[in-house]
Amino acid sequence: MNSFDGDTAEPGAEPEPDRFLLPVADGERVTVMLAAFEGWNDAGEAASDSLRYLNKLWGGKKVASIDADEYYDFQFTRPTVRRNAAGERKIKWPSTRIYKASAPNSNVDVIFVQGTEPSYKWRAYTAELLVHAEALKVDYVVLVGALLADVPHSRPIPVSTSSDDAPLRERLDLEASQYEGPVGIVGVLSEVSLLAGIPTVSLWAAVPHYVAQAPSPKAQLALLHRIEELLQVPLDTHELAEESDAWERGVDELATEDPEIAAYVRQLEEAKDTADLPEASGESIAREFERYLKRRGQDRP
């Protein structure tokens, strides 16, 4: 809902294409739920780390949580013991935490859902999340995930965007997901959110499977760039961009030490470059330039 740039919707006007958030009247606010879950849906912990980064950046405050005892198998998702600032040992239990933040210089409020994929009662769990969404007046849901894929670390990390909401797909010019098979809690929450009438999209970053261990800052950065585009709110990702560059250089060095890995990476690079060649990447260049202009405008006094 892009009234953060001063636009308002005129009566009877058609929604602008390629906009996730529809315009609202001046003075009104829009609430977007961003959700990511550690575990099966979170290769390289890229999805959960991207939301942790954004939550910290915007100073999110905890507003709710979901009781762990109802939904987790503690032999599978074990609690951990840590020392606090006073040196006392405290047990930290798995949980789902809900935070609220306001995107700077915009009319967008964000609800962050961060936790581990539950072990039990997925339908009850997602229903409880939607109760919180209703109480927090959520207008849109963005589900964030990461998967392992045959992609090279040295090229831009692909982020797919999909939705089972037909009007939303048409407005954003998206394709319906063709995936069939086992799903994680992200897929279940997507269906339940749509049944509740909340426009919902899913973002999935493709993490190179040969560097699957966390962290995966380049995939984090790719997800944050896509969130930035959806919300139309400039993000300060300079620190993460430096981590991403360092990560890529580190993987380059490791690959050169193993001839088989180096040959495999070259094969993936050639396949990726060949697939991208017909597009001439004009659209991606234009998108990056638009992002640069918005950041530049945000930095001006």
ChimeraX commands (.cxc) that place a marker at each C-alpha (Angstrom):
marker #1 position 0.00,0.00,0.00 radius 0.5
marker #1 position 2.24,2.66,-1.32 radius 0.5
marker #1 position 0.89,5.79,0.30 radius 0.5
marker #1 position 4.34,6.15,1.85 radius 0.5
marker #1 position 5.37,7.84,-1.43 radius 0.5
marker #1 position 2.46,10.26,-1.23 radius 0.5
marker #1 position 0.09,8.40,-3.56 radius 0.5
marker #1 position -3.54,7.84,-2.67 radius 0.5
marker #1 position -6.10,5.77,-4.50 radius 0.5
marker #1 position -8.83,7.68,-6.36 radius 0.5
marker #1 position -12.39,6.29,-6.20 radius 0.5
marker #1 position -12.89,3.66,-8.86 radius 0.5
marker #1 position -9.22,3.64,-9.88 radius 0.5
marker #1 position -7.65,0.35,-10.88 radius 0.5
marker #1 position -4.79,-0.84,-8.63 radius 0.5
marker #1 position -1.35,-0.14,-9.99 radius 0.5
marker #1 position 0.39,-3.19,-11.48 radius 0.5
marker #1 position 3.44,-4.66,-9.80 radius 0.5
marker #1 position 2.46,-3.27,-6.40 radius 0.5
marker #1 position 2.07,-5.73,-3.55 radius 0.5
marker #1 position 0.64,-3.21,-1.10 radius 0.5
marker #1 position -2.36,-1.32,-2.43 radius 0.5
marker #1 position -2.72,2.43,-1.72 radius 0.5
marker #1 position -4.66,3.57,1.34 radius 0.5
marker #1 position -5.97,6.94,2.46 radius 0.5
marker #1 position -3.63,9.42,4.10 radius 0.5
marker #1 position -3.17,8.75,7.80 radius 0.5
marker #1 position -4.01,5.06,7.55 radius 0.5
marker #1 position -1.44,2.36,8.21 radius 0.5
marker #1 position -0.81,-1.01,6.64 radius 0.5
marker #1 position 0.27,-4.10,8.59 radius 0.5
marker #1 position 2.32,-6.86,6.97 radius 0.5
marker #1 position 3.18,-10.14,8.69 radius 0.5
marker #1 position 6.62,-11.51,7.80 radius 0.5
marker #1 position 7.09,-15.13,8.92 radius 0.5
marker #1 position 10.05,-17.52,8.79 radius 0.5
marker #1 position 10.69,-20.79,10.61 radius 0.5
marker #1 position 13.92,-22.56,11.43 radius 0.5
marker #1 position 14.20,-26.16,10.28 radius 0.5
marker #1 position 13.03,-27.82,7.08 radius 0.5
marker #1 position 12.01,-24.52,5.44 radius 0.5
marker #1 position 15.27,-22.71,6.19 radius 0.5
marker #1 position 18.35,-23.81,4.22 radius 0.5
marker #1 position 21.45,-22.12,5.56 radius 0.5
marker #1 position 19.15,-20.37,8.05 radius 0.5
marker #1 position 18.82,-17.69,5.37 radius 0.5
marker #1 position 15.10,-17.10,5.90 radius 0.5
marker #1 position 15.13,-16.82,9.69 radius 0.5
marker #1 position 18.38,-14.80,9.65 radius 0.5
marker #1 position 16.92,-12.32,7.15 radius 0.5
marker #1 position 13.98,-11.59,9.44 radius 0.5
marker #1 position 16.22,-11.40,12.50 radius 0.5
marker #1 position 18.32,-8.81,10.66 radius 0.5
marker #1 position 15.27,-6.75,9.71 radius 0.5
marker #1 position 13.69,-7.06,13.16 radius 0.5
marker #1 position 16.89,-5.76,14.76 radius 0.5
marker #1 position 17.27,-3.03,12.14 radius 0.5
marker #1 position 13.78,-1.69,12.85 radius 0.5
marker #1 position 13.87,-2.24,16.61 radius 0.5
marker #1 position 11.00,-4.74,16.82 radius 0.5
marker #1 position 9.31,-5.18,20.20 radius 0.5
marker #1 position 7.98,-8.53,21.38 radius 0.5
marker #1 position 4.17,-8.48,21.53 radius 0.5
marker #1 position 3.24,-12.17,21.84 radius 0.5
marker #1 position 4.51,-15.76,21.85 radius 0.5
marker #1 position 3.13,-19.25,21.36 radius 0.5
marker #1 position 3.45,-21.82,24.13 radius 0.5
marker #1 position 6.13,-24.35,23.21 radius 0.5
marker #1 position 4.71,-27.23,25.28 radius 0.5
marker #1 position 1.74,-27.63,22.94 radius 0.5
marker #1 position 3.67,-27.94,19.70 radius 0.5
marker #1 position 7.26,-29.15,20.14 radius 0.5
marker #1 position 8.97,-32.50,20.68 radius 0.5
marker #1 position 11.81,-31.50,23.00 radius 0.5
marker #1 position 13.79,-34.63,22.15 radius 0.5
marker #1 position 13.90,-33.37,18.55 radius 0.5
marker #1 position 13.96,-29.60,19.16 radius 0.5
marker #1 position 15.90,-29.53,22.40 radius 0.5
marker #1 position 16.01,-26.59,24.82 radius 0.5
marker #1 position 19.44,-25.05,25.37 radius 0.5
marker #1 position 21.14,-23.80,28.52 radius 0.5
marker #1 position 23.00,-20.51,28.51 radius 0.5
marker #1 position 24.45,-18.05,30.97 radius 0.5
marker #1 position 22.83,-14.63,31.25 radius 0.5
marker #1 position 24.60,-11.32,31.85 radius 0.5
marker #1 position 24.72,-12.08,35.59 radius 0.5
marker #1 position 26.44,-15.41,34.95 radius 0.5
marker #1 position 23.40,-17.49,35.89 radius 0.5
marker #1 position 22.51,-20.58,33.88 radius 0.5
marker #1 position 19.10,-20.32,32.22 radius 0.5
marker #1 position 17.26,-22.78,30.00 radius 0.5
marker #1 position 15.98,-21.33,26.75 radius 0.5
marker #1 position 12.94,-23.21,25.44 radius 0.5
marker #1 position 12.00,-23.45,21.77 radius 0.5
marker #1 position 9.17,-21.07,21.01 radius 0.5
marker #1 position 7.52,-18.91,18.40 radius 0.5
marker #1 position 7.98,-15.22,19.10 radius 0.5
marker #1 position 5.97,-12.40,17.57 radius 0.5
marker #1 position 7.41,-8.88,17.27 radius 0.5
marker #1 position 6.06,-5.60,15.97 radius 0.5
marker #1 position 8.01,-2.80,14.30 radius 0.5
marker #1 position 7.30,0.21,12.12 radius 0.5
marker #1 position 9.21,0.68,8.87 radius 0.5
marker #1 position 10.93,4.08,9.01 radius 0.5
marker #1 position 9.42,6.95,7.03 radius 0.5
marker #1 position 6.44,4.92,5.86 radius 0.5
marker #1 position 2.92,3.92,6.83 radius 0.5
marker #1 position 3.92,0.24,7.04 radius 0.5
marker #1 position 3.88,-1.72,10.30 radius 0.5
marker #1 position 5.51,-5.16,10.29 radius 0.5
marker #1 position 4.68,-8.18,12.43 radius 0.5
marker #1 position 7.64,-10.58,12.61 radius 0.5
marker #1 position 6.92,-14.24,13.31 radius 0.5
marker #1 position 10.11,-16.09,14.24 radius 0.5
marker #1 position 10.40,-19.60,15.59 radius 0.5
marker #1 position 11.16,-23.23,14.88 radius 0.5
marker #1 position 8.90,-25.40,12.74 radius 0.5
marker #1 position 6.61,-27.17,15.24 radius 0.5
marker #1 position 6.52,-30.93,15.75 radius 0.5
marker #1 position 2.80,-31.35,16.47 radius 0.5
marker #1 position -0.68,-29.94,15.75 radius 0.5
marker #1 position 0.15,-27.87,12.70 radius 0.5
marker #1 position -3.48,-26.95,12.05 radius 0.5
marker #1 position -3.96,-25.74,15.62 radius 0.5
marker #1 position -0.62,-23.94,15.49 radius 0.5
marker #1 position -1.43,-22.03,12.29 radius 0.5
marker #1 position -4.91,-21.24,13.60 radius 0.5
marker #1 position -3.32,-19.73,16.72 radius 0.5
marker #1 position -1.01,-17.64,14.54 radius 0.5
marker #1 position -4.01,-16.32,12.63 radius 0.5
marker #1 position -5.71,-15.36,15.89 radius 0.5
marker #1 position -2.67,-13.18,16.60 radius 0.5
marker #1 position -2.76,-11.87,13.02 radius 0.5
marker #1 position -6.39,-10.80,13.45 radius 0.5
marker #1 position -5.69,-9.16,16.81 radius 0.5
marker #1 position -2.76,-7.25,15.28 radius 0.5
marker #1 position -4.88,-6.23,12.25 radius 0.5
marker #1 position -2.63,-7.91,9.67 radius 0.5
marker #1 position -3.49,-6.91,6.07 radius 0.5
marker #1 position -0.93,-9.02,4.18 radius 0.5
marker #1 position 1.24,-12.07,4.87 radius 0.5
marker #1 position 4.73,-12.65,3.44 radius 0.5
marker #1 position 6.16,-16.12,4.08 radius 0.5
marker #1 position 9.93,-16.46,3.78 radius 0.5
marker #1 position 11.79,-19.70,3.14 radius 0.5
marker #1 position 15.07,-21.05,1.75 radius 0.5
marker #1 position 15.84,-24.29,-0.05 radius 0.5
marker #1 position 18.93,-26.10,-1.29 radius 0.5
marker #1 position 19.41,-25.96,-5.06 radius 0.5
marker #1 position 21.91,-26.50,-7.88 radius 0.5
marker #1 position 22.91,-22.84,-8.16 radius 0.5
marker #1 position 26.39,-21.29,-8.16 radius 0.5
marker #1 position 27.47,-19.17,-5.20 radius 0.5
marker #1 position 29.18,-16.71,-7.56 radius 0.5
marker #1 position 25.98,-15.54,-9.26 radius 0.5
marker #1 position 22.97,-13.64,-7.85 radius 0.5
marker #1 position 20.94,-15.88,-5.53 radius 0.5
marker #1 position 17.56,-16.60,-7.16 radius 0.5
marker #1 position 14.48,-15.73,-5.11 radius 0.5
marker #1 position 11.18,-17.10,-6.37 radius 0.5
marker #1 position 7.92,-15.33,-5.54 radius 0.5
marker #1 position 4.64,-17.23,-5.72 radius 0.5
marker #1 position 1.07,-16.97,-4.51 radius 0.5
marker #1 position -2.06,-19.11,-4.58 radius 0.5
marker #1 position -4.15,-15.93,-4.56 radius 0.5
marker #1 position -5.30,-15.45,-8.18 radius 0.5
marker #1 position -5.95,-11.67,-8.02 radius 0.5
marker #1 position -2.58,-11.13,-6.35 radius 0.5
marker #1 position -0.82,-13.24,-8.97 radius 0.5
marker #1 position -2.39,-11.18,-11.74 radius 0.5
marker #1 position -1.51,-7.86,-10.12 radius 0.5
marker #1 position 2.12,-8.85,-9.49 radius 0.5
marker #1 position 2.46,-10.83,-12.74 radius 0.5
marker #1 position 3.42,-13.98,-10.83 radius 0.5
marker #1 position 3.16,-17.60,-11.84 radius 0.5
marker #1 position 1.43,-20.15,-9.66 radius 0.5
marker #1 position 3.75,-22.57,-7.90 radius 0.5
marker #1 position 3.95,-25.90,-9.72 radius 0.5
marker #1 position 5.45,-27.75,-6.75 radius 0.5
marker #1 position 3.81,-30.98,-5.60 radius 0.5
marker #1 position 5.14,-33.00,-2.69 radius 0.5
marker #1 position 5.86,-32.71,1.04 radius 0.5
marker #1 position 5.42,-29.26,2.54 radius 0.5
marker #1 position 6.65,-27.51,5.65 radius 0.5
marker #1 position 4.88,-25.19,8.02 radius 0.5
marker #1 position 5.36,-22.32,5.53 radius 0.5
marker #1 position 3.16,-24.11,3.00 radius 0.5
marker #1 position 0.49,-24.86,5.59 radius 0.5
marker #1 position 0.44,-21.28,6.86 radius 0.5
marker #1 position 0.14,-20.04,3.28 radius 0.5
marker #1 position -3.01,-22.08,2.67 radius 0.5
marker #1 position -4.58,-21.17,6.01 radius 0.5
marker #1 position -3.86,-17.45,5.52 radius 0.5
marker #1 position -5.51,-17.48,2.12 radius 0.5
marker #1 position -8.53,-19.35,3.51 radius 0.5
marker #1 position -8.78,-16.54,6.07 radius 0.5
marker #1 position -8.90,-14.02,3.22 radius 0.5
marker #1 position -5.45,-12.49,3.79 radius 0.5
marker #1 position -3.44,-11.79,0.59 radius 0.5
marker #1 position -0.35,-13.98,0.89 radius 0.5
marker #1 position 2.90,-14.43,-1.02 radius 0.5
marker #1 position 5.78,-16.83,-0.48 radius 0.5
marker #1 position 9.46,-16.02,-1.07 radius 0.5
marker #1 position 12.03,-18.78,-1.47 radius 0.5
marker #1 position 15.77,-18.25,-1.80 radius 0.5
marker #1 position 17.82,-20.92,-3.57 radius 0.5
marker #1 position 20.90,-21.68,-1.45 radius 0.5
marker #1 position 23.85,-23.44,-3.16 radius 0.5
marker #1 position 23.69,-26.98,-1.83 radius 0.5
marker #1 position 27.47,-27.37,-1.63 radius 0.5
marker #1 position 27.65,-24.52,0.93 radius 0.5
marker #1 position 24.50,-25.35,2.86 radius 0.5
marker #1 position 25.83,-24.59,6.33 radius 0.5
marker #1 position 24.72,-21.44,8.14 radius 0.5
marker #1 position 25.11,-18.56,7.87 radius 0.5
marker #1 position 24.27,-17.79,4.25 radius 0.5
marker #1 position 24.50,-13.99,4.04 radius 0.5
marker #1 position 24.22,-13.80,0.26 radius 0.5
marker #1 position 20.86,-15.60,0.36 radius 0.5
marker #1 position 19.81,-13.40,3.30 radius 0.5
marker #1 position 20.61,-10.32,1.24 radius 0.5
marker #1 position 18.66,-11.60,-1.76 radius 0.5
marker #1 position 15.58,-12.19,0.42 radius 0.5
marker #1 position 15.85,-8.74,1.98 radius 0.5
marker #1 position 16.08,-7.13,-1.45 radius 0.5
marker #1 position 12.86,-8.89,-2.46 radius 0.5
marker #1 position 11.15,-7.82,0.78 radius 0.5
marker #1 position 12.36,-4.29,0.09 radius 0.5
marker #1 position 10.69,-4.40,-3.33 radius 0.5
marker #1 position 7.42,-5.76,-1.97 radius 0.5
marker #1 position 7.15,-3.25,0.87 radius 0.5
marker #1 position 8.62,-0.36,-1.17 radius 0.5
marker #1 position 10.65,0.63,1.90 radius 0.5
marker #1 position 14.42,1.22,1.48 radius 0.5
marker #1 position 16.56,-1.02,3.69 radius 0.5
marker #1 position 20.02,-0.38,5.07 radius 0.5
marker #1 position 21.84,-3.58,4.13 radius 0.5
marker #1 position 25.40,-2.24,3.81 radius 0.5
marker #1 position 26.70,-4.33,6.71 radius 0.5
marker #1 position 25.11,-7.50,5.35 radius 0.5
marker #1 position 26.39,-6.73,1.84 radius 0.5
marker #1 position 29.94,-6.69,3.23 radius 0.5
marker #1 position 29.32,-10.05,4.93 radius 0.5
marker #1 position 27.95,-11.41,1.66 radius 0.5
marker #1 position 31.07,-10.33,-0.26 radius 0.5
marker #1 position 33.32,-11.88,2.39 radius 0.5
marker #1 position 31.28,-15.11,2.30 radius 0.5
marker #1 position 31.59,-15.32,-1.49 radius 0.5
marker #1 position 35.37,-14.76,-1.36 radius 0.5
marker #1 position 35.66,-17.48,1.28 radius 0.5
marker #1 position 33.72,-19.97,-0.85 radius 0.5
marker #1 position 35.87,-19.03,-3.86 radius 0.5
marker #1 position 38.99,-19.92,-1.89 radius 0.5
marker #1 position 37.55,-23.23,-0.71 radius 0.5
marker #1 position 36.47,-24.14,-4.24 radius 0.5
marker #1 position 39.93,-23.54,-5.67 radius 0.5
marker #1 position 41.37,-26.02,-3.16 radius 0.5
marker #1 position 39.19,-28.85,-4.53 radius 0.5
marker #1 position 39.44,-29.42,-8.32 radius 0.5
marker #1 position 36.19,-31.39,-8.41 radius 0.5
marker #1 position 34.23,-28.67,-6.61 radius 0.5
marker #1 position 35.85,-26.00,-8.81 radius 0.5
marker #1 position 34.81,-27.88,-11.97 radius 0.5
marker #1 position 31.29,-28.34,-10.63 radius 0.5
marker #1 position 30.97,-24.63,-9.82 radius 0.5
marker #1 position 32.12,-23.73,-13.37 radius 0.5
marker #1 position 29.47,-26.08,-14.74 radius 0.5
marker #1 position 26.77,-24.38,-12.66 radius 0.5
marker #1 position 28.02,-20.94,-13.72 radius 0.5
marker #1 position 27.89,-21.86,-17.40 radius 0.5
marker #1 position 24.36,-23.25,-17.04 radius 0.5
marker #1 position 23.20,-20.14,-15.18 radius 0.5
marker #1 position 24.82,-17.73,-17.67 radius 0.5
marker #1 position 23.33,-19.58,-20.62 radius 0.5
marker #1 position 19.86,-19.51,-19.07 radius 0.5
marker #1 position 20.12,-15.77,-18.37 radius 0.5
marker #1 position 21.58,-14.77,-21.73 radius 0.5
marker #1 position 18.33,-14.36,-23.74 radius 0.5
marker #1 position 16.88,-12.02,-21.11 radius 0.5
marker #1 position 19.90,-9.68,-21.31 radius 0.5
marker #1 position 19.08,-9.05,-17.62 radius 0.5
marker #1 position 17.60,-5.63,-18.49 radius 0.5
marker #1 position 14.77,-6.01,-16.01 radius 0.5
marker #1 position 17.12,-6.87,-13.14 radius 0.5
marker #1 position 19.37,-3.91,-13.98 radius 0.5
marker #1 position 16.37,-1.56,-13.98 radius 0.5
marker #1 position 15.18,-2.98,-10.65 radius 0.5
marker #1 position 18.61,-2.51,-9.07 radius 0.5
marker #1 position 18.84,1.07,-10.37 radius 0.5
marker #1 position 15.41,1.88,-8.94 radius 0.5
marker #1 position 16.51,0.47,-5.56 radius 0.5
marker #1 position 19.65,2.62,-5.70 radius 0.5
marker #1 position 17.65,5.79,-6.38 radius 0.5
marker #1 position 15.33,5.10,-3.45 radius 0.5
marker #1 position 18.25,4.53,-1.09 radius 0.5
marker #1 position 19.92,7.70,-2.35 radius 0.5
marker #1 position 16.77,9.70,-1.71 radius 0.5
marker #1 position 16.49,8.16,1.78 radius 0.5
marker #1 position 20.06,9.21,2.65 radius 0.5
marker #1 position 19.51,12.87,1.74 radius 0.5
marker #1 position 18.91,15.26,4.64 radius 0.5
marker link #1:1,2 radius 0.2
marker link #1:2,3 radius 0.2
marker link #1:3,4 radius 0.2
marker link #1:4,5 radius 0.2
marker link #1:5,6 radius 0.2
marker link #1:6,7 radius 0.2
marker link #1:7,8 radius 0.2
marker link #1:8,9 radius 0.2
marker link #1:9,10 radius 0.2
marker link #1:10,11 radius 0.2
marker link #1:11,12 radius 0.2
marker link #1:12,13 radius 0.2
marker link #1:13,14 radius 0.2
marker link #1:14,15 radius 0.2
marker link #1:15,16 radius 0.2
marker link #1:16,17 radius 0.2
marker link #1:17,18 radius 0.2
marker link #1:18,19 radius 0.2
marker link #1:19,20 radius 0.2
marker link #1:20,21 radius 0.2
marker link #1:21,22 radius 0.2
marker link #1:22,23 radius 0.2
marker link #1:23,24 radius 0.2
marker link #1:24,25 radius 0.2
marker link #1:25,26 radius 0.2
marker link #1:26,27 radius 0.2
marker link #1:27,28 radius 0.2
marker link #1:28,29 radius 0.2
marker link #1:29,30 radius 0.2
marker link #1:30,31 radius 0.2
marker link #1:31,32 radius 0.2
marker link #1:32,33 radius 0.2
marker link #1:33,34 radius 0.2
marker link #1:34,35 radius 0.2
marker link #1:35,36 radius 0.2
marker link #1:36,37 radius 0.2
marker link #1:37,38 radius 0.2
marker link #1:38,39 radius 0.2
marker link #1:39,40 radius 0.2
marker link #1:40,41 radius 0.2
marker link #1:41,42 radius 0.2
marker link #1:42,43 radius 0.2
marker link #1:43,44 radius 0.2
marker link #1:44,45 radius 0.2
marker link #1:45,46 radius 0.2
marker link #1:46,47 radius 0.2
marker link #1:47,48 radius 0.2
marker link #1:48,49 radius 0.2
marker link #1:49,50 radius 0.2
marker link #1:50,51 radius 0.2
marker link #1:51,52 radius 0.2
marker link #1:52,53 radius 0.2
marker link #1:53,54 radius 0.2
marker link #1:54,55 radius 0.2
marker link #1:55,56 radius 0.2
marker link #1:56,57 radius 0.2
marker link #1:57,58 radius 0.2
marker link #1:58,59 radius 0.2
marker link #1:59,60 radius 0.2
marker link #1:60,61 radius 0.2
marker link #1:61,62 radius 0.2
marker link #1:62,63 radius 0.2
marker link #1:63,64 radius 0.2
marker link #1:64,65 radius 0.2
marker link #1:65,66 radius 0.2
marker link #1:66,67 radius 0.2
marker link #1:67,68 radius 0.2
marker link #1:68,69 radius 0.2
marker link #1:69,70 radius 0.2
marker link #1:70,71 radius 0.2
marker link #1:71,72 radius 0.2
marker link #1:72,73 radius 0.2
marker link #1:73,74 radius 0.2
marker link #1:74,75 radius 0.2
marker link #1:75,76 radius 0.2
marker link #1:76,77 radius 0.2
marker link #1:77,78 radius 0.2
marker link #1:78,79 radius 0.2
marker link #1:79,80 radius 0.2
marker link #1:80,81 radius 0.2
marker link #1:81,82 radius 0.2
marker link #1:82,83 radius 0.2
marker link #1:83,84 radius 0.2
marker link #1:84,85 radius 0.2
marker link #1:85,86 radius 0.2
marker link #1:86,87 radius 0.2
marker link #1:87,88 radius 0.2
marker link #1:88,89 radius 0.2
marker link #1:89,90 radius 0.2
marker link #1:90,91 radius 0.2
marker link #1:91,92 radius 0.2
marker link #1:92,93 radius 0.2
marker link #1:93,94 radius 0.2
marker link #1:94,95 radius 0.2
marker link #1:95,96 radius 0.2
marker link #1:96,97 radius 0.2
marker link #1:97,98 radius 0.2
marker link #1:98,99 radius 0.2
marker link #1:99,100 radius 0.2
marker link #1:100,101 radius 0.2
marker link #1:101,102 radius 0.2
marker link #1:102,103 radius 0.2
marker link #1:103,104 radius 0.2
marker link #1:104,105 radius 0.2
marker link #1:105,106 radius 0.2
marker link #1:106,107 radius 0.2
marker link #1:107,108 radius 0.2
marker link #1:108,109 radius 0.2
marker link #1:109,110 radius 0.2
marker link #1:110,111 radius 0.2
marker link #1:111,112 radius 0.2
marker link #1:112,113 radius 0.2
marker link #1:113,114 radius 0.2
marker link #1:114,115 radius 0.2
marker link #1:115,116 radius 0.2
marker link #1:116,117 radius 0.2
marker link #1:117,118 radius 0.2
marker link #1:118,119 radius 0.2
marker link #1:119,120 radius 0.2
marker link #1:120,121 radius 0.2
marker link #1:121,122 radius 0.2
marker link #1:122,123 radius 0.2
marker link #1:123,124 radius 0.2
marker link #1:124,125 radius 0.2
marker link #1:125,126 radius 0.2
marker link #1:126,127 radius 0.2
marker link #1:127,128 radius 0.2
marker link #1:128,129 radius 0.2
marker link #1:129,130 radius 0.2
marker link #1:130,131 radius 0.2
marker link #1:131,132 radius 0.2
marker link #1:132,133 radius 0.2
marker link #1:133,134 radius 0.2
marker link #1:134,135 radius 0.2
marker link #1:135,136 radius 0.2
marker link #1:136,137 radius 0.2
marker link #1:137,138 radius 0.2
marker link #1:138,139 radius 0.2
marker link #1:139,140 radius 0.2
marker link #1:140,141 radius 0.2
marker link #1:141,142 radius 0.2
marker link #1:142,143 radius 0.2
marker link #1:143,144 radius 0.2
marker link #1:144,145 radius 0.2
marker link #1:145,146 radius 0.2
marker link #1:146,147 radius 0.2
marker link #1:147,148 radius 0.2
marker link #1:148,149 radius 0.2
marker link #1:149,150 radius 0.2
marker link #1:150,151 radius 0.2
marker link #1:151,152 radius 0.2
marker link #1:152,153 radius 0.2
marker link #1:153,154 radius 0.2
marker link #1:154,155 radius 0.2
marker link #1:155,156 radius 0.2
marker link #1:156,157 radius 0.2
marker link #1:157,158 radius 0.2
marker link #1:158,159 radius 0.2
marker link #1:159,160 radius 0.2
marker link #1:160,161 radius 0.2
marker link #1:161,162 radius 0.2
marker link #1:162,163 radius 0.2
marker link #1:163,164 radius 0.2
marker link #1:164,165 radius 0.2
marker link #1:165,166 radius 0.2
marker link #1:166,167 radius 0.2
marker link #1:167,168 radius 0.2
marker link #1:168,169 radius 0.2
marker link #1:169,170 radius 0.2
marker link #1:170,171 radius 0.2
marker link #1:171,172 radius 0.2
marker link #1:172,173 radius 0.2
marker link #1:173,174 radius 0.2
marker link #1:174,175 radius 0.2
marker link #1:175,176 radius 0.2
marker link #1:176,177 radius 0.2
marker link #1:177,178 radius 0.2
marker link #1:178,179 radius 0.2
marker link #1:179,180 radius 0.2
marker link #1:180,181 radius 0.2
marker link #1:181,182 radius 0.2
marker link #1:182,183 radius 0.2
marker link #1:183,184 radius 0.2
marker link #1:184,185 radius 0.2
marker link #1:185,186 radius 0.2
marker link #1:186,187 radius 0.2
marker link #1:187,188 radius 0.2
marker link #1:188,189 radius 0.2
marker link #1:189,190 radius 0.2
marker link #1:190,191 radius 0.2
marker link #1:191,192 radius 0.2
marker link #1:192,193 radius 0.2
marker link #1:193,194 radius 0.2
marker link #1:194,195 radius 0.2
marker link #1:195,196 radius 0.2
marker link #1:196,197 radius 0.2
marker link #1:197,198 radius 0.2
marker link #1:198,199 radius 0.2
marker link #1:199,200 radius 0.2
marker link #1:200,201 radius 0.2
marker link #1:201,202 radius 0.2
marker link #1:202,203 radius 0.2
marker link #1:203,204 radius 0.2
marker link #1:204,205 radius 0.2
marker link #1:205,206 radius 0.2
marker link #1:206,207 radius 0.2
marker link #1:207,208 radius 0.2
marker link #1:208,209 radius 0.2
marker link #1:209,210 radius 0.2
marker link #1:210,211 radius 0.2
marker link #1:211,212 radius 0.2
marker link #1:212,213 radius 0.2
marker link #1:213,214 radius 0.2
marker link #1:214,215 radius 0.2
marker link #1:215,216 radius 0.2
marker link #1:216,217 radius 0.2
marker link #1:217,218 radius 0.2
marker link #1:218,219 radius 0.2
marker link #1:219,220 radius 0.2
marker link #1:220,221 radius 0.2
marker link #1:221,222 radius 0.2
marker link #1:222,223 radius 0.2
marker link #1:223,224 radius 0.2
marker link #1:224,225 radius 0.2
marker link #1:225,226 radius 0.2
marker link #1:226,227 radius 0.2
marker link #1:227,228 radius 0.2
marker link #1:228,229 radius 0.2
marker link #1:229,230 radius 0.2
marker link #1:230,231 radius 0.2
marker link #1:231,232 radius 0.2
marker link #1:232,233 radius 0.2
marker link #1:233,234 radius 0.2
marker link #1:234,235 radius 0.2
marker link #1:235,236 radius 0.2
marker link #1:236,237 radius 0.2
marker link #1:237,238 radius 0.2
marker link #1:238,239 radius 0.2
marker link #1:239,240 radius 0.2
marker link #1:240,241 radius 0.2
marker link #1:241,242 radius 0.2
marker link #1:242,243 radius 0.2
marker link #1:243,244 radius 0.2
marker link #1:244,245 radius 0.2
marker link #1:245,246 radius 0.2
marker link #1:246,247 radius 0.2
marker link #1:247,248 radius 0.2
marker link #1:248,249 radius 0.2
marker link #1:249,250 radius 0.2
marker link #1:250,251 radius 0.2
marker link #1:251,252 radius 0.2
marker link #1:252,253 radius 0.2
marker link #1:253,254 radius 0.2
marker link #1:254,255 radius 0.2
marker link #1:255,256 radius 0.2
marker link #1:256,257 radius 0.2
marker link #1:257,258 radius 0.2
marker link #1:258,259 radius 0.2
marker link #1:259,260 radius 0.2
marker link #1:260,261 radius 0.2
marker link #1:261,262 radius 0.2
marker link #1:262,263 radius 0.2
marker link #1:263,264 radius 0.2
marker link #1:264,265 radius 0.2
marker link #1:265,266 radius 0.2
marker link #1:266,267 radius 0.2
marker link #1:267,268 radius 0.2
marker link #1:268,269 radius 0.2
marker link #1:269,270 radius 0.2
marker link #1:270,271 radius 0.2
marker link #1:271,272 radius 0.2
marker link #1:272,273 radius 0.2
marker link #1:273,274 radius 0.2
marker link #1:274,275 radius 0.2
marker link #1:275,276 radius 0.2
marker link #1:276,277 radius 0.2
marker link #1:277,278 radius 0.2
marker link #1:278,279 radius 0.2
marker link #1:279,280 radius 0.2
marker link #1:280,281 radius 0.2
marker link #1:281,282 radius 0.2
marker link #1:282,283 radius 0.2
marker link #1:283,284 radius 0.2
marker link #1:284,285 radius 0.2
marker link #1:285,286 radius 0.2
marker link #1:286,287 radius 0.2
marker link #1:287,288 radius 0.2
marker link #1:288,289 radius 0.2
marker link #1:289,290 radius 0.2
marker link #1:290,291 radius 0.2
marker link #1:291,292 radius 0.2
marker link #1:292,293 radius 0.2
marker link #1:293,294 radius 0.2
marker link #1:294,295 radius 0.2
marker link #1:295,296 radius 0.2
marker link #1:296,297 radius 0.2
marker link #1:297,298 radius 0.2
marker link #1:298,299 radius 0.2
marker link #1:299,300 radius 0.2
marker link #1:300,301 radius 0.2
view
